[in-house]
Amino acid sequence: MKNDKATLSVRLNGDLKQRWQAFCARQDTNPSDALRQIIVRLLNGISAHDSTKPSAYEQPDTSRRRMEVRLTETEYARIETLAFQQGMSANRWVIHLIRANLSGEPQFGMLELRTLGESNSRLLAIGRNLNQIARHMNAVRTLETVVTAERIDTLTRHIKTHTARVADIMRANIDRWRLE
């Protein structure tokens, strides 16, 4: 049987090699496997920009397949703890972890979605207040208030842009994981 593997040799100075070996030890892997994983990630990252990466606005794939993963008791306990801290089940947490790594996009839990929604609500309220102030200042119409009104208009536009973007992200996240 022919071996299809080729050798890659890399020269590193002493400090860099020591740091690399220490990193690999912390990751519980050997230098060759770690470098192989990095190369695969880099090469997959290049092709991911072509159009193979799913967009947040595409229709979600609603088909499901079951997969079983065996974990140590310690790993499972850690996942349960992290999931509980983020307000989700261990199964949901693992799914978010996998999807985040596959898509390279954030996966929001309910806490994050609530926080983003509250942020948008507050920013919209600030925007409404700024509009009222600007209207009042325009009614008075002195040179000093016109400059301030222009600044308020700029700030209002920034807030509207931000709230629209956050709303789009939230909508895309909800649509992506909606079960039909």
TAMO-V640825 format. One record per run of one state. SS is the DSSP state (@ for helix, = for strand, . for the rest). FROM is the first residue (numbers start at 1). TO is the last residue. If there is no record, write none. Layout:
BEGIN
ss: [SS;SS]
from: [FROM;FROM]
to: [TO;TO]
END
This chain:
BEGIN
ss: [.;@;.;@;.;@;.;@;.;@;.;@;.]
from: [1;14;27;31;53;73;86;90;104;110;141;143;178]
to: [13;26;30;52;72;85;89;103;109;140;142;177;180]
END
